[in-house]
Amino acid sequence: MSSIFIGCQPIYDSDLVVRAFELLFRNGPGSTASFRDGDRATAAVIINVFTEIGLDNIVGECRAFINITRNFILDGHAQSLPSDRVVLEVLEDIQPDKDIIDALQTLSDMGYTIALDDFVYSPHMEPLIEIADVIKVELPAIDNADLPRHVELLRRSKAQLLAEKIETYEQFEFCRELGFDLYQGYFLSKPRIVSGKSISTSKLTAIQLMGQLSDPAVDIDDLVRTMSMDPSLCYKLMKYINSAAGGHAQPIDSLPAVITHMGLRRLQSFTILTTFAQGAGARPIQMIVTTLTRARMCELLSIAQGNSQPDIYFLAGLFSMLDALLDQPIQQALSAVPLAESISSAILTSEGPLSDVLTCVLNYETGNFDAVGLSDVDTEGIRTAYLNALGWATRSATSITKQD
């Protein structure tokens, strides 16, 4: 077991009644956090809150503001959270391109509350303002003389305005005079640190489970058998589904019921987040980079081809490195993972609908450029997919190889 820590800072209304809490990543009992990768920090907060400590134990009946990264939004992991208990806080470095706006609009249409973090008004941010339910105005970044105009511009939207980083009584009174709806900052309350213990989950079990979840026709009994091999994973799943994340009035007390209520997509997101939050152990970082580059490149090329299930291509690339990750021959490594036939065929015999993409990626990876080719994707598209995959993989590997 290892210690885990969550920062919890209250958010007040104008009468100083607590209306919500912001949950913050902490890697120790101190009041600050040290991390380089927001994706892992977000995953750690979610897993620790919903499976280790419990949301109600931290925020009671209030809502929880949780920071979410660009990748977290676009990968669909936000949809695994309970829309009635969380506020999705869009980080300030996320730019309002079409992919982000479309994804946030989908979340909004599903009933999620969207907040903009550390916000300073700029015309190019209007698309985000139109979607937002809460705008957190960053006081230190705005001169007092400019703040009334700032508030006037933002009042044209439907969003509540939250004054954040309030450090003095004078700031609080000034913001209250301007009509802010919500308030947060050290003057009102510093974040308190909530701690607990984390139970490690078997990475092999997580890999097996992800393999099974790649098959839409997977049998629930097979999933139950795999999950039952790892008591800590079962424990986390049961806590998750019976916590505020589950949203069920009656306790769910069996693994088949957990799977039925979560659905395959939410279960897959949970498994990925659990594995990502724990890190990647002692594997050399270059091996992780190679594995993730291959998986992501397969996914990007499948998207460029117009395939409807890019997740399967990602898993094909991921599991094609399973021999190196587990120090076993590929046939032996794959025999422990109940993969969809299309994935195992592509890896073992270079046959089936996924094989063209995987073969293309392997040839590019080894520098066999004369053999690189793919229908519906030109040479420049393949090169772009590789560079994008390499950048994503490098960032991800840096985060998941950190010590827990």
TORDREN-859614 format. One record per residue (C-alpha): z negated, x negated, y; residue in three letters. Coordinates in Angstrom, 3 decimals. Layout:
<recs>
+----------+----------+----------+---------+
|       up |     east |    north | residuo |
+----------+----------+----------+---------+
|        Z |        X |        Y |     Ala |
...
+----------+----------+----------+---------+
</recs>
This chain:
<recs>
+----------+----------+----------+---------+
|       up |     east |    north | residuo |
+----------+----------+----------+---------+
|    0.000 |    0.000 |    0.000 |     Met |
|    0.678 |   -1.113 |    3.567 |     Ser |
|   -0.669 |    0.151 |    6.871 |     Ser |
|    1.529 |    2.318 |    9.066 |     Ile |
|    1.113 |    3.221 |   12.723 |     Phe |
|    2.496 |    5.957 |   14.976 |     Ile |
|    2.080 |    6.188 |   18.746 |     Gly |
|    1.374 |    9.712 |   19.966 |     Cys |
|    1.562 |   10.517 |   23.704 |     Gln |
|    0.839 |   14.023 |   25.076 |     Pro |
|    3.270 |   15.951 |   27.279 |     Ile |
|    1.610 |   18.370 |   29.736 |     Tyr |
|    2.647 |   21.362 |   31.809 |     Asp |
|    1.734 |   21.737 |   35.494 |     Ser |
|   -1.687 |   23.171 |   34.553 |     Asp |
|   -2.370 |   20.075 |   32.416 |     Leu |
|   -2.143 |   22.012 |   29.161 |     Val |
|   -0.688 |   19.922 |   26.318 |     Val |
|    2.668 |   21.382 |   25.295 |     Arg |
|    4.069 |   18.641 |   23.049 |     Ala |
|    3.632 |   15.065 |   21.873 |     Phe |
|    6.106 |   12.211 |   21.851 |     Glu |
|    5.934 |   10.229 |   18.607 |     Leu |
|    6.602 |    6.519 |   19.028 |     Leu |
|    7.285 |    3.672 |   16.610 |     Phe |
|    4.450 |    1.162 |   16.345 |     Arg |
|    4.276 |   -1.830 |   13.985 |     Asn |
|    0.592 |   -2.490 |   14.610 |     Gly |
|   -2.570 |   -1.002 |   16.095 |     Pro |
|   -1.681 |   -2.130 |   19.625 |     Gly |
|   -0.234 |    0.061 |   22.360 |     Ser |
|    3.230 |   -1.525 |   22.322 |     Thr |
|    6.012 |   -1.814 |   19.768 |     Ala |
|    8.154 |   -4.760 |   18.730 |     Ser |
|   11.490 |   -3.990 |   17.081 |     Phe |
|   15.146 |   -4.877 |   17.474 |     Arg |
|   16.825 |   -1.968 |   15.769 |     Asp |
|   16.370 |    1.624 |   16.867 |     Gly |
|   17.845 |    3.053 |   13.665 |     Asp |
|   15.090 |    1.583 |   11.528 |     Arg |
|   12.410 |    2.523 |   14.064 |     Ala |
|   13.595 |    6.151 |   14.037 |     Thr |
|   13.701 |    6.228 |   10.223 |     Ala |
|   10.213 |    4.750 |   10.001 |     Ala |
|    8.746 |    7.304 |   12.414 |     Val |
|   10.269 |   10.238 |   10.533 |     Ile |
|    9.297 |    9.070 |    7.054 |     Ile |
|    5.785 |    8.059 |    8.102 |     Asn |
|    5.149 |   11.281 |   10.002 |     Val |
|    6.532 |   13.746 |    7.476 |     Phe |
|    5.636 |   12.064 |    4.181 |     Thr |
|    2.630 |    9.833 |    4.837 |     Glu |
|    0.447 |   11.185 |    7.653 |     Ile |
|    1.727 |   14.742 |    8.084 |     Gly |
|    3.133 |   16.295 |   11.248 |     Leu |
|    0.343 |   18.857 |   11.635 |     Asp |
|   -2.262 |   16.109 |   11.387 |     Asn |
|   -0.720 |   14.434 |   14.436 |     Ile |
|    0.507 |   17.207 |   16.724 |     Val |
|   -1.173 |   20.355 |   15.395 |     Gly |
|    0.924 |   23.373 |   16.370 |     Glu |
|    2.718 |   21.537 |   19.184 |     Cys |
|    6.256 |   20.242 |   19.037 |     Arg |
|    7.050 |   16.578 |   18.434 |     Ala |
|    9.530 |   14.640 |   20.588 |     Phe |
|   11.270 |   12.068 |   18.363 |     Ile |
|   13.659 |    9.386 |   19.637 |     Asn |
|   17.034 |    9.467 |   17.901 |     Ile |
|   19.761 |    6.847 |   17.970 |     Thr |
|   23.530 |    7.236 |   18.115 |     Arg |
|   23.904 |    6.480 |   14.394 |     Asn |
|   21.154 |    8.951 |   13.537 |     Phe |
|   23.034 |   11.668 |   15.445 |     Ile |
|   26.488 |   10.927 |   14.059 |     Leu |
|   25.337 |   10.390 |   10.447 |     Asp |
|   23.843 |   13.898 |   10.342 |     Gly |
|   20.263 |   12.825 |    9.554 |     His |
|   18.869 |   14.930 |   12.400 |     Ala |
|   19.699 |   18.037 |   10.403 |     Gln |
|   17.014 |   17.106 |    7.870 |     Ser |
|   14.315 |   17.778 |   10.498 |     Leu |
|   12.750 |   21.191 |   11.231 |     Pro |
|   14.433 |   22.623 |   14.317 |     Ser |
|   11.353 |   24.684 |   15.224 |     Asp |
|    8.969 |   21.703 |   15.233 |     Arg |
|   10.853 |   18.791 |   16.755 |     Val |
|   12.639 |   17.940 |   19.984 |     Val |
|   15.487 |   15.472 |   19.460 |     Leu |
|   15.162 |   12.877 |   22.217 |     Glu |
|   18.538 |   11.238 |   22.971 |     Val |
|   17.985 |    7.615 |   23.959 |     Leu |
|   19.156 |    6.452 |   27.370 |     Glu |
|   21.708 |    3.933 |   26.029 |     Asp |
|   23.746 |    6.626 |   24.246 |     Ile |
|   26.966 |    7.252 |   26.129 |     Gln |
|   28.456 |   10.781 |   26.295 |     Pro |
|   31.697 |   10.194 |   24.387 |     Asp |
|   33.408 |   13.000 |   22.506 |     Lys |
|   31.809 |   12.207 |   19.133 |     Asp |
|   28.297 |   12.338 |   20.604 |     Ile |
|   28.932 |   15.491 |   22.630 |     Ile |
|   30.411 |   17.299 |   19.615 |     Asp |
|   27.526 |   16.244 |   17.354 |     Ala |
|   24.861 |   17.246 |   19.892 |     Leu |
|   26.560 |   20.565 |   20.532 |     Gln |
|   26.507 |   21.252 |   16.801 |     Thr |
|   22.786 |   20.469 |   16.692 |     Leu |
|   22.187 |   22.692 |   19.715 |     Ser |
|   24.122 |   25.534 |   18.084 |     Asp |
|   21.901 |   25.102 |   15.006 |     Met |
|   18.817 |   25.725 |   17.122 |     Gly |
|   17.660 |   22.177 |   17.833 |     Tyr |
|   16.068 |   21.377 |   21.198 |     Thr |
|   17.796 |   18.429 |   22.880 |     Ile |
|   16.022 |   16.139 |   25.353 |     Ala |
|   17.490 |   13.261 |   27.387 |     Leu |
|   15.222 |   10.219 |   27.556 |     Asp |
|   14.686 |    7.871 |   30.559 |     Asp |
|   17.250 |    9.835 |   32.541 |     Phe |
|   18.754 |    8.819 |   35.877 |     Val |
|   21.451 |   11.134 |   37.219 |     Tyr |
|   25.062 |    9.976 |   37.210 |     Ser |
|   28.173 |   12.224 |   37.312 |     Pro |
|   29.511 |   10.832 |   34.033 |     His |
|   26.370 |   12.176 |   32.300 |     Met |
|   27.225 |   15.797 |   33.133 |     Glu |
|   28.398 |   16.593 |   29.563 |     Pro |
|   24.943 |   15.639 |   28.270 |     Leu |
|   23.206 |   17.587 |   31.031 |     Ile |
|   25.087 |   20.738 |   30.023 |     Glu |
|   23.729 |   20.496 |   26.453 |     Ile |
|   20.187 |   19.349 |   27.251 |     Ala |
|   17.158 |   21.622 |   27.048 |     Asp |
|   14.800 |   18.998 |   28.511 |     Val |
|   15.628 |   16.149 |   30.907 |     Ile |
|   13.049 |   13.363 |   31.118 |     Lys |
|   13.407 |   11.889 |   34.600 |     Val |
|   12.442 |    8.208 |   34.661 |     Glu |
|   10.293 |    7.885 |   37.790 |     Leu |
|   10.189 |    4.056 |   38.045 |     Pro |
|   13.996 |    3.958 |   38.229 |     Ala |
|   14.248 |    6.339 |   41.220 |     Ile |
|   12.983 |    5.795 |   44.754 |     Asp |
|   10.607 |    8.488 |   45.988 |     Asn |
|   12.998 |    9.244 |   48.826 |     Ala |
|   15.806 |    9.942 |   46.351 |     Asp |
|   13.763 |   11.988 |   43.902 |     Leu |
|   14.085 |   15.403 |   45.687 |     Pro |
|   17.877 |   15.116 |   45.677 |     Arg |
|   17.772 |   14.045 |   42.050 |     His |
|   15.733 |   17.123 |   41.147 |     Val |
|   18.072 |   19.361 |   43.147 |     Glu |
|   21.099 |   18.120 |   41.210 |     Leu |
|   19.403 |   18.571 |   37.836 |     Leu |
|   18.085 |   22.033 |   38.702 |     Arg |
|   21.650 |   23.304 |   38.442 |     Arg |
|   21.307 |   22.989 |   34.656 |     Ser |
|   19.319 |   25.168 |   32.254 |     Lys |
|   17.084 |   22.266 |   31.277 |     Ala |
|   13.381 |   21.886 |   31.895 |     Gln |
|   12.573 |   18.791 |   33.954 |     Leu |
|    9.980 |   16.366 |   32.642 |     Leu |
|    8.550 |   13.686 |   34.925 |     Ala |
|    7.900 |   10.653 |   32.718 |     Glu |
|    6.054 |    7.381 |   33.298 |     Lys |
|    3.644 |    8.879 |   35.823 |     Ile |
|    1.197 |    6.117 |   36.695 |     Glu |
|   -0.772 |    7.449 |   39.704 |     Thr |
|   -2.333 |   10.652 |   40.978 |     Tyr |
|    0.011 |   10.566 |   43.969 |     Glu |
|    3.058 |   10.492 |   41.679 |     Gln |
|    1.732 |   13.430 |   39.687 |     Phe |
|    1.099 |   15.541 |   42.817 |     Glu |
|    4.496 |   14.660 |   44.297 |     Phe |
|    6.273 |   15.697 |   41.091 |     Cys |
|    4.269 |   18.907 |   40.896 |     Arg |
|    5.309 |   19.737 |   44.495 |     Glu |
|    8.943 |   19.176 |   43.489 |     Leu |
|    8.557 |   21.729 |   40.711 |     Gly |
|    8.771 |   19.641 |   37.549 |     Phe |
|    8.046 |   21.655 |   34.408 |     Asp |
|    6.479 |   18.940 |   32.233 |     Leu |
|    4.630 |   15.670 |   32.812 |     Tyr |
|    4.034 |   12.486 |   30.818 |     Gln |
|    2.647 |    9.066 |   31.632 |     Gly |
|   -0.224 |    6.599 |   31.512 |     Tyr |
|   -1.982 |    8.329 |   34.429 |     Phe |
|   -2.351 |   11.452 |   32.297 |     Leu |
|   -2.824 |    9.834 |   28.891 |     Ser |
|   -1.852 |    6.629 |   27.147 |     Lys |
|   -0.424 |    6.930 |   23.639 |     Pro |
|   -3.086 |    7.068 |   20.948 |     Arg |
|   -2.386 |    5.231 |   17.712 |     Ile |
|   -2.442 |    7.213 |   14.469 |     Val |
|   -2.617 |    5.094 |   11.332 |     Ser |
|   -2.213 |    5.650 |    7.615 |     Gly |
|   -1.099 |    3.991 |    4.394 |     Lys |
|    2.461 |    3.781 |    3.093 |     Ser |
|    3.306 |    3.959 |   -0.607 |     Ile |
|    6.297 |    1.841 |   -1.614 |     Ser |
|    9.253 |    3.593 |   -3.235 |     Thr |
|   11.358 |    1.984 |   -5.975 |     Ser |
|   14.722 |    0.927 |   -4.578 |     Lys |
|   16.335 |    1.246 |   -8.024 |     Leu |
|   15.257 |    4.878 |   -8.260 |     Thr |
|   16.606 |    5.491 |   -4.751 |     Ala |
|   19.937 |    3.899 |   -5.721 |     Ile |
|   20.131 |    6.039 |   -8.854 |     Gln |
|   19.342 |    9.153 |   -6.879 |     Leu |
|   21.996 |    8.394 |   -4.273 |     Met |
|   24.498 |    7.893 |   -7.063 |     Gly |
|   23.720 |   11.280 |   -8.572 |     Gln |
|   23.893 |   12.967 |   -5.183 |     Leu |
|   27.454 |   11.703 |   -4.743 |     Ser |
|   28.519 |   14.300 |   -7.327 |     Asp |
|   28.571 |   17.863 |   -5.905 |     Pro |
|   28.326 |   19.180 |   -9.487 |     Ala |
|   25.209 |   17.185 |  -10.364 |     Val |
|   22.751 |   18.959 |  -12.655 |     Asp |
|   19.324 |   19.655 |  -11.147 |     Ile |
|   17.617 |   18.633 |  -14.405 |     Asp |
|   19.234 |   15.184 |  -14.102 |     Asp |
|   17.950 |   14.834 |  -10.548 |     Leu |
|   14.467 |   15.835 |  -11.644 |     Val |
|   14.479 |   13.208 |  -14.417 |     Arg |
|   15.471 |   10.471 |  -11.970 |     Thr |
|   12.958 |   11.513 |   -9.337 |     Met |
|   10.224 |   11.702 |  -11.971 |     Ser |
|   10.662 |    7.990 |  -12.695 |     Met |
|    9.115 |    7.145 |   -9.312 |     Asp |
|    5.796 |    8.897 |   -8.571 |     Pro |
|    5.763 |    7.621 |   -4.974 |     Ser |
|    9.173 |    9.168 |   -4.264 |     Leu |
|    8.021 |   12.468 |   -5.791 |     Cys |
|    4.862 |   12.308 |   -3.700 |     Tyr |
|    6.840 |   11.756 |   -0.502 |     Lys |
|    9.276 |   14.543 |   -1.318 |     Leu |
|    6.507 |   17.015 |   -2.074 |     Met |
|    4.696 |   16.108 |    1.136 |     Lys |
|    7.922 |   16.396 |    3.098 |     Tyr |
|    8.975 |   19.787 |    1.798 |     Ile |
|    5.460 |   21.238 |    2.071 |     Asn |
|    4.900 |   19.830 |    5.553 |     Ser |
|    6.254 |   21.276 |    8.753 |     Ala |
|    9.636 |   19.813 |    7.784 |     Ala |
|    9.912 |   22.323 |    4.963 |     Gly |
|    9.190 |   25.420 |    6.961 |     Gly |
|    7.963 |   27.420 |    3.963 |     His |
|    5.030 |   29.811 |    3.965 |     Ala |
|    4.217 |   29.260 |    0.273 |     Gln |
|    3.641 |   25.776 |   -1.192 |     Pro |
|    6.504 |   24.384 |   -3.261 |     Ile |
|    4.975 |   22.874 |   -6.365 |     Asp |
|    7.831 |   21.683 |   -8.577 |     Ser |
|   10.669 |   19.198 |   -8.263 |     Leu |
|   13.387 |   21.771 |   -9.097 |     Pro |
|   12.031 |   23.948 |   -6.294 |     Ala |
|   12.076 |   20.958 |   -3.935 |     Val |
|   15.734 |   20.283 |   -4.738 |     Ile |
|   16.702 |   23.932 |   -4.399 |     Thr |
|   15.019 |   24.310 |   -1.024 |     His |
|   16.194 |   20.991 |    0.404 |     Met |
|   19.775 |   21.113 |   -0.792 |     Gly |
|   21.775 |   18.056 |   -1.826 |     Leu |
|   22.710 |   16.981 |    1.714 |     Arg |
|   19.132 |   17.002 |    3.015 |     Arg |
|   17.898 |   15.271 |   -0.143 |     Leu |
|   20.528 |   12.574 |    0.318 |     Gln |
|   19.494 |   12.046 |    3.947 |     Ser |
|   15.846 |   11.845 |    2.912 |     Phe |
|   16.582 |    9.245 |    0.227 |     Thr |
|   18.649 |    7.103 |    2.590 |     Ile |
|   15.990 |    7.279 |    5.293 |     Leu |
|   13.227 |    6.375 |    2.833 |     Thr |
|   15.119 |    3.344 |    1.582 |     Thr |
|   16.179 |    2.302 |    5.085 |     Phe |
|   12.642 |    2.598 |    6.437 |     Ala |
|   11.291 |    0.238 |    3.760 |     Gln |
|   13.756 |   -2.579 |    4.324 |     Gly |
|   15.828 |   -4.442 |    1.771 |     Ala |
|   13.326 |   -6.812 |    0.238 |     Gly |
|   14.115 |  -10.472 |   -0.280 |     Ala |
|   17.899 |  -10.272 |   -0.687 |     Arg |
|   19.845 |  -12.822 |    1.436 |     Pro |
|   21.036 |  -11.197 |    4.629 |     Ile |
|   24.662 |  -12.224 |    4.002 |     Gln |
|   24.681 |  -10.302 |    0.720 |     Met |
|   23.451 |   -7.210 |    2.528 |     Ile |
|   26.084 |   -7.697 |    5.256 |     Val |
|   28.854 |   -7.999 |    2.662 |     Thr |
|   27.655 |   -4.927 |    0.777 |     Thr |
|   27.373 |   -2.743 |    3.867 |     Leu |
|   30.669 |   -4.011 |    5.326 |     Thr |
|   32.482 |   -3.104 |    2.121 |     Arg |
|   30.884 |    0.339 |    1.958 |     Ala |
|   31.480 |    1.154 |    5.622 |     Arg |
|   35.077 |   -0.105 |    5.560 |     Met |
|   35.820 |    2.129 |    2.564 |     Cys |
|   34.368 |    5.063 |    4.473 |     Glu |
|   36.307 |    4.321 |    7.679 |     Leu |
|   39.610 |    3.940 |    5.835 |     Leu |
|   39.051 |    7.210 |    3.981 |     Ser |
|   38.462 |    8.925 |    7.330 |     Ile |
|   41.661 |    7.361 |    8.709 |     Ala |
|   43.517 |    8.791 |    5.695 |     Gln |
|   42.093 |   12.243 |    6.358 |     Gly |
|   39.984 |   12.429 |    3.204 |     Asn |
|   37.429 |   15.236 |    3.254 |     Ser |
|   34.613 |   13.358 |    1.465 |     Gln |
|   34.159 |    9.951 |    3.135 |     Pro |
|   30.591 |    9.728 |    1.777 |     Asp |
|   31.986 |    9.204 |   -1.724 |     Ile |
|   34.116 |    6.282 |   -0.523 |     Tyr |
|   31.055 |    4.758 |    1.116 |     Phe |
|   29.165 |    4.962 |   -2.178 |     Leu |
|   32.101 |    3.429 |   -4.051 |     Ala |
|   31.947 |    0.393 |   -1.798 |     Gly |
|   28.156 |    0.301 |   -1.951 |     Leu |
|   27.902 |    0.483 |   -5.738 |     Phe |
|   30.730 |   -2.009 |   -6.275 |     Ser |
|   28.150 |   -4.657 |   -5.212 |     Met |
|   25.421 |   -3.349 |   -7.505 |     Leu |
|   25.781 |   -6.291 |   -9.878 |     Asp |
|   24.911 |   -8.742 |   -7.118 |     Ala |
|   22.113 |   -6.589 |   -5.755 |     Leu |
|   20.447 |   -6.126 |   -9.164 |     Leu |
|   21.403 |   -9.491 |  -10.751 |     Asp |
|   23.155 |   -7.752 |  -13.645 |     Gln |
|   26.732 |   -7.485 |  -14.963 |     Pro |
|   28.485 |   -4.624 |  -13.186 |     Ile |
|   28.844 |   -2.522 |  -16.366 |     Gln |
|   25.141 |   -2.855 |  -17.116 |     Gln |
|   24.153 |   -2.169 |  -13.501 |     Ala |
|   26.326 |    0.946 |  -13.284 |     Leu |
|   25.089 |    2.250 |  -16.645 |     Ser |
|   21.710 |    2.882 |  -15.016 |     Ala |
|   23.280 |    4.979 |  -12.264 |     Val |
|   24.803 |    8.390 |  -13.085 |     Pro |
|   27.778 |    8.038 |  -10.754 |     Leu |
|   30.602 |   10.481 |  -10.220 |     Ala |
|   33.546 |    9.602 |  -12.484 |     Glu |
|   35.803 |    8.890 |   -9.506 |     Ser |
|   33.422 |    6.185 |   -8.252 |     Ile |
|   32.829 |    4.430 |  -11.576 |     Ser |
|   36.572 |    4.482 |  -12.385 |     Ser |
|   37.433 |    2.878 |   -9.059 |     Ala |
|   34.853 |    0.128 |   -9.601 |     Ile |
|   35.320 |   -0.612 |  -13.298 |     Leu |
|   39.038 |   -0.005 |  -13.913 |     Thr |
|   40.613 |    0.252 |  -10.429 |     Ser |
|   41.807 |    3.728 |  -11.313 |     Glu |
|   41.379 |    7.156 |   -9.805 |     Gly |
|   41.605 |    8.608 |   -6.293 |     Pro |
|   39.226 |    6.069 |   -4.729 |     Leu |
|   40.795 |    2.947 |   -6.192 |     Ser |
|   43.502 |    2.386 |   -3.546 |     Asp |
|   40.953 |    2.236 |   -0.743 |     Val |
|   38.475 |    0.075 |   -2.667 |     Leu |
|   41.235 |   -2.324 |   -3.797 |     Thr |
|   42.498 |   -2.621 |   -0.226 |     Cys |
|   39.014 |   -3.470 |    1.001 |     Val |
|   38.424 |   -6.047 |   -1.754 |     Leu |
|   41.747 |   -7.757 |   -0.997 |     Asn |
|   40.943 |   -7.890 |    2.713 |     Tyr |
|   37.452 |   -9.195 |    1.985 |     Glu |
|   38.769 |  -12.079 |   -0.165 |     Thr |
|   41.613 |  -12.986 |    2.199 |     Gly |
|   44.366 |  -11.806 |   -0.153 |     Asn |
|   46.280 |  -10.374 |    2.799 |     Phe |
|   49.658 |  -10.184 |    1.023 |     Asp |
|   48.163 |   -7.509 |   -1.228 |     Ala |
|   46.467 |   -5.592 |    1.593 |     Val |
|   48.068 |   -2.212 |    2.156 |     Gly |
|   47.271 |    1.460 |    2.257 |     Leu |
|   49.250 |    4.641 |    2.664 |     Ser |
|   48.784 |    6.415 |    6.002 |     Asp |
|   46.927 |    3.431 |    7.538 |     Val |
|   48.823 |    0.555 |    9.156 |     Asp |
|   47.795 |   -3.097 |    9.233 |     Thr |
|   46.143 |   -2.799 |   12.633 |     Glu |
|   44.160 |    0.229 |   11.445 |     Gly |
|   42.894 |   -1.725 |    8.444 |     Ile |
|   41.917 |   -4.663 |   10.660 |     Arg |
|   40.109 |   -2.357 |   13.076 |     Thr |
|   38.226 |   -0.709 |   10.209 |     Ala |
|   37.073 |   -4.130 |    9.005 |     Tyr |
|   35.871 |   -5.263 |   12.418 |     Leu |
|   34.027 |   -2.004 |   13.054 |     Asn |
|   32.471 |   -2.123 |    9.588 |     Ala |
|   31.404 |   -5.748 |   10.022 |     Leu |
|   29.726 |   -5.024 |   13.355 |     Gly |
|   27.884 |   -1.999 |   11.952 |     Trp |
|   26.855 |   -3.887 |    8.809 |     Ala |
|   25.535 |   -6.879 |   10.736 |     Thr |
|   23.372 |   -4.680 |   12.925 |     Arg |
|   22.118 |   -2.669 |    9.954 |     Ser |
|   21.418 |   -5.704 |    7.756 |     Ala |
|   19.419 |   -7.366 |   10.521 |     Thr |
|   17.149 |   -4.340 |   10.673 |     Ser |
|   16.708 |   -3.624 |    6.959 |     Ile |
|   15.917 |   -7.222 |    5.999 |     Thr |
|   12.932 |   -7.362 |    8.351 |     Lys |
|    9.520 |   -7.421 |    6.763 |     Gln |
|    7.804 |   -4.027 |    6.536 |     Asp |
+----------+----------+----------+---------+
</recs>
